[in-house]
Amino acid sequence: MLLTAAEEGLVIGDFEIARRVAEAMELIAIVVIAIAVLVALIRAALHGVRNSWDDGFDTFKFSMARGLLIGLDLLIAADIIKTVTLEATLENAAVLGLLVLIRTFLSWTLVLEVEGRWPWQHYLANAARDSSAP
């Protein structure tokens, strides 16, 4: 027997699709972060053995930061979907704002740790260089 989307629980009016999409995004974020840890460890070990352990550590930091940034972005997107579509209350919006602030701060500190600059400094340096070009 074939079920329609409504019979399977995928009803837009009930926001079941939004809940499932948000849960899937959270799961993908967890998988991305877990894979980033494994890849970072493997790359760091290879660089450490081939070059130096300092190079391995730098490789680890860079690889981990990229995976964490992607994971954090996915988690923020899932939180936005849940708050806007499923639980649109003032309290949940405030919690979302706090989560976004915390995750944004974490993203900025990851960029600072890996690249030695704040995220916006790259754009400022490029703008200054472009404006001084002949």
ZIPEFEN-V109155 format. One record per helix or strand. SS is the DSSP state (helix for helix, strand for strand). FROM is the first residue (numbers start at 1). LEN is the number of residues. If there is no record, write none. Layout:
<<SS:FROM:LEN> <SS:FROM:LEN>>
//
This chain:
<<helix:12:3> <helix:16:35> <helix:53:34> <helix:90:26> <helix:119:14>>
//
